[in-house]
Amino acid sequence: MGQRVYIVGETYRSSSDPEKDEFQTRLNEPIKNGIRNSGGIRSLVNPDTGDREFLVFVSSQERPETGNPWEDVINLEDGRVHYWGDAKARDNPDPDRATGNKWVKSDYCETYAQDDRENAPPVLLFEKPRSGQVTFKGLCVLADLSIERYKDGSDTVVNYLFDLDILDVDRVELDWVHRKASTGADVDGPSAWYDWIDGRTRRYSIWKNKIRSKQSQLPDSGYQPLLNDIRNRLDGPKKGQKLEYLIQFLLETMDNVSKVDQTPTSGDRGVDLEGRINLLPETPLGTTNTEIPFKTQVKNRGSSISGEELSRLASRIQDGEIGLFFTTSYYTKQAQEENFSTYPVRLFSGGDIVKLLAQTEHVDDRSLSDSVVEAIEKKI
């Protein structure tokens, strides 16, 4: 029936017509005890054992006219979810009366909290953006649960808050879901699920395809001699300032970059260079300004760059500006993720620097030219 896979981020038809439905009918296809046509938390139950093989969470994004304290948070940036339980009614003071809550609490206490990962039911997470549609948000595991209270006038409403980790899975095959739900046989599932069973949680991140490894940020064997030469010839006292001048000279070779100046060393506050970059250098638009101011930080060292160092530059960037960060080393995975999600900063590693320099007259073969080294020494 239809596609045999759910893909993270894709939206599917939810309909009472089985011929059109891509949600309940598709999940239930060969399963005797499939999910029911209800909201919130549902489950896929093994008909032989009665065990819940999967939990199915549906987060509704349809906003009621009245205030709603039960706002689910699905964060694909770092693979975390805050999902409110089913006890949302203000006239229901006992959160354990909601069937979905009882299921999740039982499974959490009996499997997740006991580190019985092989028997813990994974969570299929969907989001309902509007009536008749569901978007698949990922394969999840329970990380924690807590009781939360909400004051509504003179009434106190109590509900469960479930914390989930979204696993590093882009697609879930329905053959795996149907087999596991029908027979309990857990084979041919996503690798991140089996990693979690073995004790290693690999969370989903929308930035994962943009994250560069340490190796990919450093020069290959052909360009490594140039990076070694930079480190050797710009070493010693004021080696950081020496690299700043080299980056300034590099930027000045670019046709779309202008007005590059160093900031005073006594009060740069995380900014070493300032300048302007023209988005349309070959297409003048008269009085329309196509230049963007930038602020740059430069680090001449062998150790990695952390998110804290990127935040220092980002804190100095004003509206309408961008940041450029140059290092002869590399950026940690956490720093890159934080930068993608938070900062308007572009990152240039040691490998990037040597490739850019190799395209200028500042390099002879795989070494800095004597003239650029002399110019730097004069500046110092």
TAKA-V378676 format. One record per residue. N is the residue number from 1. RES is the residue in one letter. SS is DSSP state (h for helix, s for strand, l for the rest). OMEGA is omega in radians with two decimals (999 if undefined). NEAR is the number of other C-alpha atoms within 8 Angstrom. Layout:
N	RES	SS	OMEGA	NEAR
N	RES	SS	OMEGA	NEAR
This chain:
1	M	l	3.04	5
2	G	l	3.13	5
3	Q	l	-3.12	5
4	R	l	-3.05	8
5	V	s	2.93	8
6	Y	s	-3.09	11
7	I	s	-3.12	10
8	V	l	3.10	11
9	G	l	-3.14	7
10	E	l	-3.08	8
11	T	s	-3.05	8
12	Y	s	-3.12	10
13	R	s	3.02	11
14	S	l	-2.99	13
15	S	l	3.04	10
16	S	l	3.10	6
17	D	l	-3.09	6
18	P	l	-3.14	7
19	E	l	-3.11	4
20	K	l	-3.01	9
21	D	l	3.09	13
22	E	l	-3.07	11
23	F	l	-3.06	11
24	Q	h	-3.12	11
25	T	h	-3.11	9
26	R	h	3.12	10
27	L	h	-3.03	11
28	N	h	-2.88	12
29	E	l	-3.12	8
30	P	l	-2.95	6
31	I	l	3.13	10
32	K	l	-3.11	7
33	N	s	-3.11	9
34	G	l	-3.14	10
35	I	l	-3.14	11
36	R	l	3.14	6
37	N	l	-3.14	5
38	S	l	3.14	5
39	G	l	3.02	6
40	G	l	-2.99	11
41	I	s	3.10	12
42	R	s	-3.11	12
43	S	s	3.00	11
44	L	s	-2.97	14
45	V	s	3.04	13
46	N	l	-3.07	15
47	P	l	-3.10	10
48	D	l	-3.06	5
49	T	l	-3.05	5
50	G	l	3.13	7
51	D	l	3.02	7
52	R	s	-3.14	11
53	E	s	3.08	14
54	F	s	2.87	13
55	L	s	3.13	14
56	V	s	3.12	13
57	F	s	3.06	11
58	V	s	3.13	11
59	S	s	-3.12	11
60	S	s	3.08	9
61	Q	l	3.06	8
62	E	l	-3.02	8
63	R	l	3.05	5
64	P	l	3.14	6
65	E	l	3.12	4
66	T	l	3.14	4
67	G	l	-3.11	5
68	N	l	3.13	7
69	P	l	-3.00	5
70	W	l	3.14	6
71	E	l	3.05	7
72	D	l	3.09	9
73	V	s	3.09	7
74	I	s	-3.04	9
75	N	s	3.13	8
76	L	l	3.11	10
77	E	l	-3.14	10
78	D	l	3.01	9
79	G	l	-3.14	14
80	R	s	-3.10	12
81	V	s	2.90	13
82	H	s	-3.04	11
83	Y	s	3.14	13
84	W	s	3.14	11
85	G	l	-3.01	14
86	D	l	-3.11	13
87	A	l	-3.08	14
88	K	l	-3.10	10
89	A	l	-3.10	6
90	R	l	3.11	8
91	D	l	-3.13	5
92	N	l	-3.04	9
93	P	l	-3.06	8
94	D	l	-3.10	8
95	P	h	-3.12	13
96	D	h	3.09	8
97	R	h	3.12	8
98	A	l	-3.06	9
99	T	h	-3.14	8
100	G	h	3.12	11
101	N	h	-3.14	15
102	K	h	3.10	10
103	W	h	-3.05	8
104	V	h	3.13	9
105	K	h	-3.14	9
106	S	h	-3.13	8
107	D	h	3.14	11
108	Y	h	-3.07	11
109	C	h	-3.03	9
110	E	h	-3.10	9
111	T	h	-3.06	12
112	Y	h	-3.08	13
113	A	l	3.11	8
114	Q	l	-3.09	7
115	D	l	3.05	6
116	D	l	-2.96	10
117	R	h	-3.12	10
118	E	h	-3.11	5
119	N	h	3.13	6
120	A	l	3.13	11
121	P	l	3.04	10
122	P	s	-3.10	11
123	V	s	2.98	12
124	L	s	-3.03	13
125	L	s	3.08	13
126	F	s	3.06	13
127	E	s	-3.13	12
128	K	s	-3.10	13
129	P	l	3.12	10
130	R	l	-3.12	9
131	S	l	3.09	7
132	G	l	-3.13	7
133	Q	s	2.96	11
134	V	s	3.09	14
135	T	s	3.13	13
136	F	s	-3.09	15
137	K	s	3.01	10
138	G	s	3.05	14
139	L	s	-2.99	12
140	C	s	2.96	12
141	V	s	3.11	11
142	L	s	3.12	13
143	A	s	-3.09	9
144	D	s	2.96	7
145	L	s	-3.12	10
146	S	s	3.05	7
147	I	s	3.13	8
148	E	s	-3.14	8
149	R	s	-3.13	8
150	Y	s	-3.13	8
151	K	s	3.10	8
152	D	s	-3.03	7
153	G	l	3.12	5
154	S	l	-3.10	5
155	D	s	3.03	7
156	T	s	3.14	11
157	V	s	-3.09	14
158	V	s	-3.13	13
159	N	s	3.02	14
160	Y	s	2.97	14
161	L	s	-3.12	12
162	F	s	3.04	14
163	D	s	-3.13	12
164	L	s	2.94	13
165	D	s	3.03	12
166	I	s	-3.11	14
167	L	s	-3.10	15
168	D	l	-3.08	10
169	V	l	3.12	11
170	D	l	-3.07	7
171	R	s	3.11	9
172	V	s	3.14	13
173	E	s	-3.14	10
174	L	h	3.08	10
175	D	h	3.09	7
176	W	h	-3.12	12
177	V	h	-3.09	11
178	H	h	-3.13	13
179	R	h	-3.11	11
180	K	h	-3.11	13
181	A	h	-3.08	14
182	S	h	-3.00	12
183	T	h	-3.06	9
184	G	l	3.14	9
185	A	l	-3.09	6
186	D	l	3.13	8
187	V	l	3.08	6
188	D	l	3.04	5
189	G	l	-3.14	10
190	P	l	-3.10	8
191	S	h	-3.14	6
192	A	h	3.08	11
193	W	h	3.14	9
194	Y	h	3.03	9
195	D	h	3.13	11
196	W	h	3.10	11
197	I	h	-3.14	9
198	D	l	3.04	7
199	G	l	-3.12	6
200	R	l	-3.13	7
201	T	l	3.05	8
202	R	l	-3.08	9
203	R	s	3.11	11
204	Y	l	3.02	13
205	S	l	3.12	10
206	I	l	-3.12	8
207	W	l	-2.94	9
208	K	l	-3.13	7
209	N	l	3.12	5
210	K	l	-3.11	5
211	I	l	3.14	9
212	R	l	3.07	7
213	S	l	3.08	7
214	K	h	-3.09	9
215	Q	h	-3.10	6
216	S	h	3.12	8
217	Q	h	-3.13	14
218	L	l	-3.08	13
219	P	l	2.97	14
220	D	l	-3.04	7
221	S	h	-3.13	6
222	G	h	-3.10	6
223	Y	h	-3.12	12
224	Q	h	3.10	10
225	P	h	3.13	10
226	L	h	3.11	11
227	L	h	3.09	13
228	N	h	-3.14	8
229	D	h	3.10	10
230	I	h	-3.12	11
231	R	h	-3.12	9
232	N	h	-3.02	7
233	R	h	3.08	7
234	L	l	-3.14	10
235	D	l	3.08	9
236	G	l	3.14	5
237	P	l	3.10	4
238	K	l	-3.13	8
239	K	h	3.09	10
240	G	h	3.13	9
241	Q	h	3.10	8
242	K	h	3.11	12
243	L	h	3.10	12
244	E	h	3.13	12
245	Y	h	3.12	10
246	L	h	3.12	10
247	I	h	3.08	10
248	Q	h	3.12	12
249	F	h	3.11	8
250	L	h	-3.12	12
251	L	h	-3.12	9
252	E	h	3.09	10
253	T	l	-3.06	8
254	M	l	-3.05	7
255	D	l	-3.07	7
256	N	l	3.13	9
257	V	s	-3.12	13
258	S	s	3.03	9
259	K	s	3.14	7
260	V	s	-3.13	12
261	D	s	3.04	8
262	Q	s	3.05	9
263	T	l	3.10	10
264	P	l	-3.06	7
265	T	l	-3.08	6
266	S	l	-3.08	4
267	G	l	-3.07	6
268	D	l	3.08	9
269	R	l	3.09	6
270	G	l	3.11	8
271	V	l	-3.12	12
272	D	l	-3.11	14
273	L	s	3.02	13
274	E	s	3.12	14
275	G	s	3.14	12
276	R	s	3.10	12
277	I	s	-3.07	11
278	N	s	-3.13	10
279	L	l	-3.09	8
280	L	l	-3.05	9
281	P	l	-3.09	8
282	E	l	-3.13	4
283	T	l	-3.13	5
284	P	l	-3.10	6
285	L	l	3.08	7
286	G	l	-3.08	5
287	T	l	3.12	4
288	T	l	-3.11	5
289	N	l	-3.14	6
290	T	l	3.13	8
291	E	s	3.08	9
292	I	s	3.07	11
293	P	s	3.06	11
294	F	s	3.03	13
295	K	s	-3.01	16
296	T	s	2.97	13
297	Q	s	-3.06	13
298	V	s	3.11	12
299	K	s	3.13	9
300	N	l	-3.11	11
301	R	l	-3.10	7
302	G	l	-3.10	6
303	S	l	-3.03	6
304	S	l	3.11	8
305	I	s	-3.09	12
306	S	l	3.09	10
307	G	h	3.13	12
308	E	h	3.13	7
309	E	h	3.08	8
310	L	h	-3.12	13
311	S	h	3.12	9
312	R	h	3.07	10
313	L	h	-3.10	14
314	A	h	-3.13	11
315	S	l	-3.13	6
316	R	l	-3.10	10
317	I	l	-3.13	11
318	Q	l	3.11	6
319	D	l	3.13	4
320	G	l	3.13	6
321	E	l	3.00	10
322	I	s	3.10	13
323	G	s	3.04	14
324	L	s	-3.14	12
325	F	s	3.14	12
326	F	s	3.05	14
327	T	s	3.05	14
328	T	l	3.13	13
329	S	l	-3.05	14
330	Y	l	-3.10	13
331	Y	s	3.11	12
332	T	l	3.09	11
333	K	h	-3.13	9
334	Q	h	3.12	8
335	A	h	3.14	13
336	Q	h	3.13	11
337	E	h	3.13	11
338	E	h	-3.12	10
339	N	h	-3.14	12
340	F	h	-3.03	9
341	S	h	-2.95	7
342	T	h	-2.90	6
343	Y	l	3.04	9
344	P	l	-3.05	9
345	V	s	3.06	11
346	R	s	-3.00	8
347	L	s	3.11	7
348	F	s	-3.09	11
349	S	l	3.11	14
350	G	h	3.10	15
351	G	h	3.12	15
352	D	h	-3.09	11
353	I	h	-3.08	12
354	V	h	3.12	12
355	K	h	3.08	9
356	L	h	-3.12	9
357	L	h	-3.10	11
358	A	l	-3.14	11
359	Q	l	-3.11	7
360	T	l	3.10	9
361	E	l	3.12	8
362	H	l	-3.10	11
363	V	s	2.99	12
364	D	s	-3.05	8
365	D	l	-3.13	5
366	R	l	3.11	9
367	S	s	3.01	10
368	L	s	3.10	12
369	S	l	3.12	10
370	D	h	-3.08	6
371	S	h	-3.13	7
372	V	h	3.10	10
373	V	h	3.10	11
374	E	h	3.13	8
375	A	h	3.12	8
376	I	h	-3.14	11
377	E	h	3.11	8
378	K	h	3.13	6
379	K	h	-3.13	6
380	I	l	999	7
